[in-house]
């Protein structure tokens, strides 16, 4: 009998690989004010300022960012036909939107917010260190041939299931760095091929994500010319993602949507190792405080955040430790062990985690395409289930009661389904996704 996970309403479902909702018993108000956290709300503000400083360089490197002045941002899409298809049409579901990071420019996934941010910050730091960029000089100097000559003698490396590798590889090559992406066995062939066409050295390991990251870290540690983007420990990645919350806040304000105690906000965030959803959730807490509640979503066989946080252990617990396989078609979430950094930050700040079966992800992917032409990867489609768990699952109803969110507040609530990837999926691969979904209907 498995003894790692304590007795809890979701325990049997987790161990059996069934979709479920787990509520975090450590979730509490004002958790972001904890003094011993490795990040703070002030860091979120600094990240927004960094993005603003880098914007002219981003616009110079990526033509698709000219119209936004170098901002990497996504649309807030109101659910219409898809809302009806999901069964969210009644008043109790309040406002429901997709935050379409699945269609972010540059890298086509939420990882553009993290990978591009860290690589460009590293480039700026290296240029200052080598005397190429002085205080007050135009940041666009980093797009010159002189800068490319400097950067070409350095490498950027990362371990990835796919989307982070794409964002890091695209950003590194845009500035002239050599780039190496160590990819897990779960990485899709089209992502490997795309990286190689960009001139990135894509190394595919016959192992899972955790092993790919460990191998990449070991190689980088032995070579001072390699900068390693460490998805398990990076503050830069985490804070790059956190700035998305201010973008969301502005979009809600433009629509006249208030977020306060009477009008709560719910975020549903697909989770791999945890950096992207953790960063977004932290940034949202810095802006909306206790009026926002963030839920991660993971595959039933790869719920690394759920099993670790549910265990209560100080040592990281992997999905293998509780008898799960880490096998999923949602390659962006095929992670056996969550980030210790993110686990520490989110321990009292994460409302809960729900899980989804692969078959349901394909059905949702097809539904989103047919109803609103939203092109999603399986991992991104997982966000669409959030309101259903919160309003219809017994644990979701318990959460509302414990938080004092009665029916009237729920009818005024705003739900953000954060879709994380899909727009860069080749048409042939996407049609294959649709065929898989059709076979299940």
PyMOL commands that set and color helices and strands:
alter all, ss='L'
color gray80, all
select helices_A, chain A and resi 11-16+31-33+41-61+63-65+81-86+91-93+101-103+112-129+139-143+145-151+163-175+189-197+209-221+235-242+244-254+275-291+304-311+319-322+331-333+340-346+358-372+378-392+394-403+407-411+427-440
alter helices_A, ss='H'
color red, helices_A
select strands_A, chain A and resi 21-23+76-78+95-100+155-160+178-183+201-204+226-229+265-270+292-299+352-356+414-419
alter strands_A, ss='S'
color yellow, strands_A
deselect
rebuild
show_as cartoon
